[in-house]
Amino acid sequence: QADSSTNCSPRPCDSGPDATACLDGDDLLAAHEEIVFANAGLSSSDIDSLRQRRKRTEEIAVCQMLLNGWHARHGMEIDASSMSAEELGERRRIVLCYASALEGLQRRQAAVDALRLGLNVAEEEFGLGVEEEFAPEELDVQLTLALAKLYFKDNRKEKAMWWLHTLLTQLRGSTDSNPCTSVPAEDASDVFHLAGWVRIHDDDHTSAYELWTEGYGAVPECASLSRQFQKRDCWDRPLPDDVHVAREIAGGEKVDGTSLQDLEEFPARIGTPALALFDPVTQQNNLVFRSRHPILTAVECANVLRTVEEFHQVHRNGAWDTVRHSSVKTT
């Protein structure tokens, strides 16, 4: 005989108007987690971190299962010419997800290994520095970009640039009039953009802007490449006033009776890093030039300062930025 205290009434989720209140396994687990987290006194950031870690661990397990299934169907040796774009795209998505999850768990080398496997670099070549000797005939742009980004984040700039250079060679080797029509514009612009930043961090600003300018010519609709091109173009495009002032300085013409031909030069030392757009030929290896005589009069200088102060008071409420605009010429 059943105990009279036992509640044998139907659960709310069995029937009736409360049927939507039924909890499934995930809901029960989430509710239990909330209790555990509360009892442990964890902060919201700690809880988010734990959940993200669990999510990435689950993603790794799922990706491994999917990769094993893919290779069970298609084999371990990848011949892109014999596979459809859908088959290769499926594998690419799995590998990218797998590497992202590994990176999220701070397992960067494992993420690098996964991407190199995705590019058909044999496992026994890991860590032997053989990238300089090996590259597939045609790289998967997205996988190679992901690999280069990880090398860049790990401050292995030479490895990052090697893979990016190989990608750039592949893009430039296209038989089309536009070297980037063989890959999506977004991927092509990412190649040029990342390659430029690798050069910037290697203190080679001139090469960086050359890459960004080339990228802008290939993918003019890319906003980031357009911004970088405009910075370079700002330096290269002379304005009428610039030509006039340059002629006065270099040609010794008179301004208010003062000769501006006499300049003081400061040469660049050999091996000086981060010379930006410095050109040792046209500048005769002189890095900075200074006139020994005033170019503007004291009254002109005062008028410039007054005009700028008035503009900022009217349009910016007197607020000043702490970083100069990178596209504005300065002296």
N, C-alpha and C positions, 0 to 999 in steps of 0.2 A: 504494500500500500504506500502510495506516495505521501511524503510529508506534506501536511497542509500548508506549511510555510513556503513550499517550493512554488516559484512563479512559472506556471506552464502556459501563460498567455502568449499568443503569437508575437514575434518580434515586429517592430515598426516597419521593417523593410519587407515583411512577408506579403502584406496586402494593405489596402486602404489608402487614405489620403497621404499618409506619411511614408509611402513606398520610396520616394525620392531621397529619404534620409539614410538609406542603406549604405554602409561603408564597405568598400572593397579592401583587398589586402594592402594596397599602397596607402590608402587613407589611414588604416590602422597603424601601419608602420610609421607614417609621418606623425600621427598623434603620439605614439610611443616615444619617438625621437624628441618631440617638443618637451615631454616630461623629463627625459634624460638630460637634455641640454639645460633645462631650468634648474634641475637638481645639481648639475655640475657648475652652475654659476658662470657659464660661458657668455662672452659678449656677442653682439650681433655679428661683428666682423669675424670672430672665431667660428661661429656657426656657419656663416657663408663660406669660409675657407674649407671647413670640413665637408660641406655639401658639394663644393666644387671638386674637391679631391675625390670624393666618392663617384661623382659623375664622370670624371676623367678616367678613373680606374675601370668603370663599367664600359666606357667608350673603347678603352684599350682591349678589353676582353672581346667585345663585339667585333672590333676591327680585325683582330687576330682570327676570329672564327670566319669572318667574311673573306679575308685574304686566303685562308686555307681552302675555303670552298672555291674561290676563283681559280686558284692554282690547281686544284683537283680537277677542274673542268678543262683548263687550258694548258696545264703543264707549267714547269718552272722556267723553261727557256722561253723568253718573250720575243716573238717575231712580229713586230708592229705591222709589217707589210701584209701579213696573212690574217689580221684581225680587223674587225669593224671599229669604227670610231666609238660606237656605244660600248663595246667590250673594253677598249682602252680607257674610255672615260670612267667606266665603273671602277676599274682598278685605281685610276688616278684619285678619284674621290675617296676611296678607302684609305689609300696611303697618306693623303693629305690630312684626313681626319685622325689617323693613327699617329702621325708625327706631331700634330697639334696637341693631342692628348698627352703624349710623352713630354713635350716641352712644357705643358701646363703643370706637370708633376716634377718639373726641374730635372728631367732626365734628357738633357740636351744631346749628349752623345748618342743615346739610343734613338732619338729623333733623327739625328744626322744619318745614322746607320740605316734607318727605315727608308729615308729618302734616297740614299745611295742605292739601296736594293731596288727601289722603285725605278731608278735610272739604269738598272742592270749592271751595277758595279758589284763584282763578286764579293761575297762575304769575307773571303780570305784576304782581300785587299784592304780591309778596314784598318786605319791607323798606320798604313805604310807610306802615306804621302804619295800615292801613285796617280793622283789627279792630273799631275803634269804630263803623264804618259798615256792616260786613258780618257777617252770620251766617246760616247756613242756617235754614230754617224749623224743621227738627228735627235736632238734632245727634246724631251717633253718640257715645254716652256714653264708650265706651272710648277712642276716638281723641281726643276732646276732653280727657279726663282726662290722657292721655299728653302732649298738647301743653301743658296747664297745668302739669304736673309739670316739663317741660323749661324752661318760662319761669320757674318758681319756682326751680329749681336754678341758673338763669342770673341770678338776682336781678332779674328783670323782673317784679316783683310786680304791677304795674298790669295788664300783659297777662294774667298768670295769673289774676288776680281777675276780669278782664272775661269770660274764657271760663267760669270757674267760676260767675259770676253768671248768665250766659246759661243754663248747665246747671241751676242752681237754679231759675230762672224756668220752665224747661221742666218740671222735676219738680213744681213747685208748681202749674203750670197744668193738671195732669192732672184729668180729670173724675171720677176715682175718689175715694172717701173718703180713702184713703191716697195721698198724692202720689207714693209711690215704688213702687207696684205695677206701673207701666209698664216698669220696668227691673229687672234683678237687684238683690237687696238688697245684695250686695257692692259693686256699682258705685255705688249710691245712697249707701251709707255712706262710700265713698271720696270722693265729691264733698263731702259735709259735712265730713269729716275734713280734707281738704286745704284747703278754703276757710278753716276755722278756723285752721290753721297759717299760712296766708298773712296773716291778720289779726294773729296773734300776732307775726310778724316785722315787721309794720307798726306795732307798739306799740299795737294796739287789742285789748286783752284782753277787754273787755266784749263787743264784737261777736263775738269768737271763741267765747266761751262761749255766747252766744245761738245761734250757728250749731250748735254741738255739742249744745245742748239740743234745738233743733229736729230735728236729725238723729237724736238718741236717740228722740224721739217718733215719728219715721217708721220707724226701723229699730232697735227696742229690743234685738234679739238681737245687735247689733254690740258686741263687747267693748270696742273702743277708744272708741267714742262713749259707752258706758255709764260708762267710767272718767272721761271728761271731764265727763259730766253729774253724776256723784257729787261731783266737786270743786266744781262750781257749787252743787249742792244743799246741800253742806255749809255754804256761806256763807248760803244763803237760808233754811234750816230752823232756826228758833230752838229751843233746848232750854230746859226749865223753869229750869235754873240761870242760863242766859244772860238770860232775861227778868227774873229776880230781881235779878241784879247790875246789869243795865241800869236797872232801876227805881230801885235805890239810888243809882246814879251820877247819873241825870238828874233824879230826883225829890227828891234831898236828904234821903233817909231816913237815920237814924242807924245806924252800925255801930260798936259799942264806943264810943259817945259821940262819934264823929267824923263831921262832915258831909262828904259826897262830892259836893256840888253844885258846888263851885268847881272848874271844869275850865280847863285851859290849852289853847288851840286853835292849830293851825299851818295856815294856809291854803295851798291849792295855787296855785302860780303858773300863769298862763295859758300854755298850750302845753307844760305838763309832760308828757313822754312816759311810756308804760308805767305808767298809773295803775291797771292791773288792774281790779278791780271797783268802782272809785271812782264814786260817784253824786253829782254836784255839787248836785243839788236836795235830796235827803234829808240830805246831810251839810253843807248850807249852804256849800259850796265849801271846807270845812275837811278837810284830808287826814289829819291825825293829831291825836288827843286825848290829853292826859296829865292825870291827876289830881294836884292839888297836895298831896294827903294820901294816906297809905298805904291800900291796899285790903285787903292781908293783913298780919297782924302778923308780927313777926320769928319768933315760934315757929311760925306756920303756914307761913312760907316754908321754915324749916328742916325741917319735917315733909315738905313736898313734895319737897325735894331728897333727903332720906333715903329716901323711898319709891321715887323714881325710881332712885336708885343701887342699892338692894336688888333692884329688878326686873331691872335690866340685869346685875347680878352673877349672878343666878340663871338668867335666861333667855337672856342674850346673852354670858355670860362676860366681862362688863365692857367689851365692844367697843361703840364708838359710830360711827354713820354720820357722814359729812361733809356730807350734804345732807339738809335737813329734808323730811319727807313733804309732798307738795303738797296732800294732802287734809285735813291737820290744821290747825285754826285756831290762829293765833299772834297775839301782841299786839305 
